[in-house]
């Protein structure tokens, strides 16, 4: 049995043990199969992929006006030691509490704030007994590379480091806690615009008094830059770059 409900521009679709939520203003012909790589492969719509904890798929969707939209399809995988035993099943306590639903809701919230982050397209939760598996579709940041890719090839000007610091400050100002703020999750496009990506396990923190989480976020980012210095054959990052970023972060008024 299929049940569908609508909320503003978003619709919920339930088919047996599968629950989906999608942006109906972007997908007029939505089906749960769109959250599977095989759907896009069958339609010759895979434009690329990236390897991380699992494979991230880049796909192209043409709407009813034949306008192409570039999206990112990601399956939720576990990391660490537990990921070697249980790669992608999570304890089910309700659809709204799944990692896909939580990330999707945060992306929606950030879009209302006009923060430079991916736009939420759809998610799918497949319940299997007491557990679930999940997938997420989000928009792809066009003509962009992560900072590791950029800094492996060339240094960045001070104004770009300042922009990175100011952008992170915007997210923190709105209470956006990024669980894994690192140099791979900061993108720079061909217009030198800065974006943050990968908001799995991230959350909205509304207590303005507590600032320790912000400091910990920035310390995590600094460690990621230093880590890449030891990993990459060539990596253009210096202490002065970090001081420039932090100075902008601290001085930016929103």
N, C-alpha and C positions, 0 to 999 in steps of 0.2 A: 504494500500500500504506500502511495506517495502523498505526502502532505506538504503544502507550501504556505508560508506566511510572509507578509511584507512589512518592512519597517523603513519608512522614508524611501531611500534609493537602494535599500538592501533587502534581500529576500532570504528566507530560510527554507531549505528543502530537506525533507526527511524521507528516506527510502529504506525501510527495514532497519538494519543496524547502522546505517550510514546517515549522518547529518551534515549538511552543507550550509554555508552562509556565503552569499555572493553579492556583488555590486551589480544590480540589474540595469543600472544606467550605462554600464560598460559591456555587459554580456546579455544580449537579448535571447540567446539560444543556449543558455547554460545547461550543462549536464554534469553529474558527479564524475563522469569519466575524464573531464578536463583536469582533474587533479591527479591524473596518472600520466607518466611519461609516454606510455604506449599510445595514448590518444593523439598526442602531438606528433609522434613518430609516424603514425598511420596517415596523418594529414600533411606529412612533409613540412611541418611547421617548427621543427627544432632548429634554432639558429646557432646553438653552441652549448657548451657545458663547462663546469668547473668542478674540480675534485677538492673535497674537504673531508669532513667526517663521512659524508656520502656524496653522491653526485647531485649538483645543482644544475637544473636545466634552464636554458634560455629559449623562450618560445615566442612565436609571432602569431597574433590573433587579428583577423580582419573582421571589422564590425559590418553592420548592414549597409553602411555607406562606403564600404570597401577601404576604410581607413585602418592602417596597420597599427597595432599596439604591441609593444615589446614587453614581455613579462618574464618573471623569474618563478620557477616551480621548485619548491623545496620540500623534501620529506623530513620529518623530525626523527633524528637519530640520537641515541644516548652516547655520551662520551665516557672517558675514564675507564676504570676497571670493570664497572658494571656493564659498560657497552660491549665488552668482549663476551659477556654471557647473555645479555638481553639487549639486542641492538636498537630496537625501536618500539617496544611496548611500554605503556605507562599505565599506572593505576587510575581507573576511571571513577571520578566522584561527581560527574555531571559535565555536560557539554561546555557550559560557560567557564568551567575551571580548567579545561584542557589547555595545553600550551599553545595550540593553534588559535583558539578563541581569545585567549588573553593577549597574544601578540597582535591579532587582528584588531581587537578593540583599542589597543594602544596606538596602532597605526592610524586608525580612524580619528582618535583624539588629536594626534599630532598633525593630521591634515587640517583639522579645524583651526589649529594654531599656526598653520602655514609654515611649519618647520621643514627643513630640507631632508626629507626621509622618503622611503618608498610609499606608494599609495596602495592600500589594501584592495585586492581584487576578489579573492575567494578563499575559503578554507574547507577542508573535509575532515571529519572525525569518523573513524570506523571502529565501532565498539565490538570487542571480542571477549565475551564473558565479563570478567571483572576488570579487563584492561582495554586500552584503545591504541590505535595508531592514527597519525595525523599528517596532513599535507597543507601547504600554504602557497597561494599564488599572490604575487605582489608585482608592482610595476618595476621595470628595470631603469636604472639611472643611465640616461643616454650618454655615449661618448665619454665614459668615465673609467678611471683606473683607481685601484686602492693605493694608499700611500707607499706601501712596500714596493709595488711595481714602479711607481713614479720615482721614488728615492733611490732605487737600484740603478736608475739611468742618469739622473741629473739632480743637482741641488735645487732647492726652492728659494725664491726671493723672500725677503723679510715680510713683505705685505701678504704673502700667501700664508706664512706661519701665523701672522696676526689674524688673518681671516679664519684659520682653523681654530685658534683660541676663542675668538668671538663667537663662532658657530657653536662650539661646545657650551659656551656660557649661555646661549639662548636655550638650549635643551635643559640645562641645569636650572635656569631661572624658572622654567615651567614645571620643575619637579620631575623631569624625565631621568630616571636612573638607568644607565646602560650597563647591563650585567657584564658585558665583555667589551669594554671600550679599549680597542687596540688599533694598531696601525693598519690592520687588514680591513677594519670596519669603518674606516674613514675614506671616502672617495673624493676624487678631484676630477671635474669634467674638463672639457676642452676650452671652457670659458673661465677656468680657475674658480668655479663655484664649488663649495664644500658640502658634502652630504654625509650623513651617518646611516649605516645599514645594520641589519641583523639584530632585531629586537626580541629575539627569543629569550625568555626569562627576565626581561626588563620590566620595569614597573613605574607607576606614577607615585611619587612621594610628595605629600601635600603639607608636611610640617616645615614651615619656613625657618624655624629656629635651628633645626639640626642641619649641620653642614659637613659633618664628618664623612658622609657617604660621597660628597662631592670631592673632597680631598683624596679619598681612597680611589675614586674613579680616575682622577688625574695621575695619581701615583701608579696605577695599573697601566695607564697609557704610556707613561714615561718608561716603565719596565719593558713594555713591548718594543719601543724604539731601541732600547739598549740591547734587547735580545736579538733584534734583527741585525744589529751591528756585528754580532758574533757569528751570525748564520750566513749572511750574504757576502759574496766575494767583494762586492762594492756597495756601499750604502751611505748616502749623503745625509748624515745627521750628526749635529754637533751640540754641545752643551749650550752654545749661543742660540741655536735654533729653538731649543726647549725654553730658554729664558724669554725669547721673543714671543713664543706661543703663550707662556704663562703670564707675561706682562699684559698681553692683550686680553686674556681671559679675566684677569683681575680688574682691569681698568674699564672693560666694556660695561656700559650702563644701558639697561633695557627698560 
